Amino acid sequence: MRAGIPPRSARLPWAKEKSSEGVALSSLRPQTSSSSPAGSADLVVELWLDIGCPWCYLGLHRLERAIEAAGGGVELILRSFELNPGMPAAVPVPEYLAEKFAGTVERALAADGEVAKLARADGLPYTSDRTIADSFDVHRVLHLARTHGAGTGMFRELQRGYFGGELDPFDPETLVRVAAGAGVPAAETRSVLAGDGYAGSVREELATARALGITGVPFTVLGGVYAVSGAQSVAVYTEAIRTARAHQPA
């Protein structure tokens, strides 16, 4: 399959934090996923992503639309990836972009504004007035939420609120509140955040990402055999699901 190259306007500083070149649907050899479909699902789709990555915001939204169009039978699992591990303090996004990519705040705002156009075209709220920080605790709560079957819903709400400028996902009480809204008991979230709960499982997924050669996100693995890199169109994700299903072992 030909690459589903993101729009030219997406080839801005943020694009260096995602895989956007090469084959959109490629084979993984050997088979890498140990996840088996749950319930009535016949295909597991794993999406590596990070909370502060706008391409992950777009990718998750489009992938969910493709899964909905598939008519059921697809299980989506969100996997952990850190773009800024160990970041010592929260930084406003324009300053972060300007420093990371050796530019000016004005150029950073212009670049992020181009991504905003893509998000709004997909019906997603988007503002550059947000901060970015170490996301390890967000991922720990994601892993807790997955045990309640609420991982995707919680992460979706965190991203929408974060990119819409309505919440700070790096604030512990915000994590507790959003997780509770998705069905995770507040006491459990507070307990995880007060200790090191799920730290090991997050690190395991980070190690799996390295083993797969993932250097940017979003990165999607379908059926443990096929991979799609970058934030692709709904049509590319739909075709990837169709192809992966056609090659599932009997």
Secondary structure, 3 states (H helix, E strand, C coil): CCCCCCCHHHCCHHHHHCCCCCCCCEECCCCCCCCCCCCCCCEEEEEEECCCCHHHHHHHHHHHHHHHHCCCCEEEEEEECCCCCCCCCCEEHHHHHHHHCCCCHHHHHHHHHHHHHHHHHCCCCCCCCCEECCCHHHHHHHHHHHHCCCHHHHHHHHHHHHHCCCCCCCCHHHHHHHHHHCCCCHHHHHHHHHCCCCHHHHHHHHHHHHHHCCCCCCEEEECCCEEEECCCCHHHHHHHHHHHHHCCCC
